[in-house]
Amino acid sequence: MKIIVDTCIWSMAFRRNTGPVNQAVVELEALILDNRAQMLGPIRQEVLSGIKAQTQFERLRQILGAFPDLPIERSDYERAALFFTACRRRGIQGSNTDFLICAVAHRYSLPIFTQDRDFTFFQTVIDIQLYGSSV
């Protein structure tokens, strides 16, 4: 099964010096080797945003270029808006990008690999799956 990998995991693997071996990075490596890691355009944008050094940006852009974007449709944006509203009604805040990730994951019936705890709150309101015990 394919897995949508969230921004925080990609960043941990390719943007941060995490020191000792990080289990999430090890898991991402396994997903990549098994051709199971999925990228979304908005996640790519978040990972690449804010990189000051052009050489680092180009290096990361090339690495991430190996992962095609899972197609996003108009209905995903509409569902993301519905998810946003449903969560907001319950007092749960989230970003537009996070709800778009949830909408795409919902449509494709794919779990999300993340360490962002917000997704556990979203999961109490909307029908999404989280990969393993990632949060």
C-alpha positions as semicolon CSV with decimal commas, in nm:
position;residue;x (nm);y (nm);z (nm)
1;M;0,000;0,000;0,000
2;K;0,119;0,353;-0,083
3;I;0,166;0,606;0,198
4;I;0,133;0,986;0,180
5;V;0,441;1,122;0,356
6;D;0,383;1,454;0,532
7;T;0,615;1,754;0,523
8;C;0,761;1,698;0,869
9;I;0,893;1,352;0,773
10;W;1,052;1,469;0,446
11;S;1,206;1,765;0,629
12;M;1,344;1,544;0,902
13;A;1,509;1,324;0,640
14;F;1,644;1,588;0,404
15;R;1,654;1,928;0,577
16;R;1,746;1,871;0,939
17;N;2,049;1,731;1,111
18;T;1,868;1,506;1,354
19;G;2,179;1,361;1,517
20;P;2,121;1,000;1,621
21;V;1,926;0,767;1,395
22;N;1,564;0,874;1,384
23;Q;1,304;0,597;1,352
24;A;1,081;0,807;1,124
25;V;1,371;0,859;0,881
26;V;1,450;0,487;0,887
27;E;1,083;0,414;0,810
28;L;1,082;0,669;0,526
29;E;1,390;0,503;0,377
30;A;1,209;0,168;0,386
31;L;0,900;0,320;0,220
32;I;1,117;0,473;-0,051
33;L;1,296;0,145;-0,116
34;D;0,958;-0,032;-0,140
35;N;0,830;0,242;-0,377
36;R;0,549;0,323;-0,133
37;A;0,625;0,687;-0,042
38;Q;0,384;0,933;-0,204
39;M;0,436;1,305;-0,261
40;L;0,179;1,582;-0,303
41;G;0,256;1,915;-0,468
42;P;0,167;2,120;-0,157
43;I;0,399;1,901;0,054
44;R;0,680;1,950;-0,200
45;Q;0,624;2,327;-0,176
46;E;0,637;2,322;0,205
47;V;0,956;2,116;0,213
48;L;1,130;2,346;-0,036
49;S;1,003;2,671;0,118
50;G;1,244;2,881;0,318
51;I;1,567;2,723;0,201
52;K;1,810;3,014;0,192
53;A;2,101;2,860;0,002
54;Q;2,026;2,813;-0,369
55;T;2,259;2,511;-0,387
56;Q;2,075;2,338;-0,103
57;F;1,741;2,422;-0,267
58;E;1,853;2,273;-0,600
59;R;1,993;1,961;-0,431
60;L;1,668;1,900;-0,243
61;R;1,459;1,984;-0,549
62;Q;1,647;1,716;-0,744
63;I;1,606;1,458;-0,466
64;L;1,232;1,522;-0,437
65;G;1,203;1,521;-0,817
66;A;1,228;1,143;-0,801
67;F;0,880;1,139;-0,646
68;P;0,592;1,227;-0,880
69;D;0,302;1,423;-0,734
70;L;-0,014;1,229;-0,662
71;P;-0,284;1,408;-0,867
72;I;-0,509;1,650;-0,679
73;E;-0,858;1,717;-0,814
74;R;-1,111;1,995;-0,761
75;S;-1,314;1,763;-0,539
76;D;-1,013;1,731;-0,306
77;Y;-1,009;2,107;-0,248
78;E;-1,383;2,101;-0,184
79;R;-1,354;1,810;0,058
80;A;-1,063;1,987;0,232
81;A;-1,293;2,285;0,290
82;L;-1,560;2,055;0,435
83;F;-1,301;1,889;0,660
84;F;-1,178;2,232;0,774
85;T;-1,532;2,338;0,863
86;A;-1,618;2,011;1,039
87;C;-1,305;2,030;1,253
88;R;-1,349;2,401;1,323
89;R;-1,700;2,332;1,454
90;R;-1,542;2,096;1,707
91;G;-1,276;2,352;1,805
92;I;-0,996;2,180;1,610
93;Q;-0,767;2,410;1,413
94;G;-0,555;2,314;1,114
95;S;-0,390;2,456;0,805
96;N;-0,542;2,450;0,459
97;T;-0,253;2,229;0,345
98;D;-0,314;1,978;0,624
99;F;-0,681;1,949;0,533
100;L;-0,591;1,912;0,165
101;I;-0,356;1,627;0,260
102;C;-0,644;1,469;0,453
103;A;-0,883;1,509;0,159
104;V;-0,641;1,348;-0,089
105;A;-0,563;1,068;0,156
106;H;-0,936;1,012;0,204
107;R;-1,007;0,993;-0,171
108;Y;-0,722;0,752;-0,241
109;S;-0,781;0,558;0,085
110;L;-0,415;0,606;0,180
111;P;-0,269;0,649;0,526
112;I;-0,067;0,959;0,617
113;F;0,282;0,925;0,764
114;T;0,331;1,221;0,995
115;Q;0,457;1,326;1,334
116;D;0,226;1,626;1,342
117;R;-0,010;1,566;1,634
118;D;-0,279;1,781;1,471
119;F;-0,365;1,484;1,251
120;T;-0,468;1,279;1,555
121;F;-0,718;1,553;1,638
122;F;-0,843;1,563;1,278
123;Q;-0,889;1,186;1,292
124;T;-1,149;1,226;1,568
125;V;-1,372;1,419;1,326
126;I;-1,283;1,307;0,974
127;D;-1,222;0,968;0,820
128;I;-0,845;0,948;0,773
129;Q;-0,588;0,683;0,853
130;L;-0,249;0,749;1,003
131;Y;0,042;0,528;0,912
132;G;0,150;0,304;1,199
133;S;0,207;0,484;1,523
134;S;0,355;0,783;1,346
135;V;0,223;1,049;1,586
